[in-house]
């Protein structure tokens, strides 16, 4: 049962990201529904993204040690470009593709080794064709700007404040959860390297404890309340259940990527759809904003509670590049 819940956690996170990918960073949820209908199945991203702000940004690698877009930088600075153009239905965004690299490191070392991870990470990101995504998050750009200046990898970390820092937590807990202390230490070291902001670290620690509980057979709602009191409460969640999802994540909570609201929004979806994995990941996808990275929380918690054997077969088999 622990193996089934562990696999459910990992597959659930990947599914939630891939499902949300076409609607990533839509803030006009009417436009999201117009363009994709109900995101209950994997879809290719459309070429045009009405809410894209890539036109505001410019990316130019300083040298070959900083080139992590490999020709896709030309799409930055253009209006209407989809953040994940080039990806296909069922394919994961970059941060989730990197989980495969982290899993390889954990398997090779038998534990979390940040130096081995950083070696694999830099090799992956600097290899042309390794990921095929158009958007790279701010913390990757920060790392490789420092790396291109000649800094050693250990000196290229940062204090990013976004929920994307939680993406690796389900994998670390899943692979190292047999030794909870080692799992928690790995989460703190890995997340802290790139997302050392105190709010992100507190969310990562709470999230890891929730996953350890769910992995061990504890109830999801109980774990959310036990470890999530900074972000949600039974009273608050009960009130939100009387409203529709787009009011809760849109008016009560921002659908954006900043950790305080984004983590609370993720816990809301996991709480509301505790016994409905497909409902949870679809509702998260349709809320737009940073739905992909919220998906790491929603998908892993609900996937772990369900177990891998109870996940929708079409969503499991439809994932591309799953290891």
Order of alpha helices (4+ residues) and beta strands (2+ residues): alpha-alpha-alpha-alpha-alpha-alpha-alpha-alpha-alpha-alpha-alpha-alpha-alpha-alpha-alpha
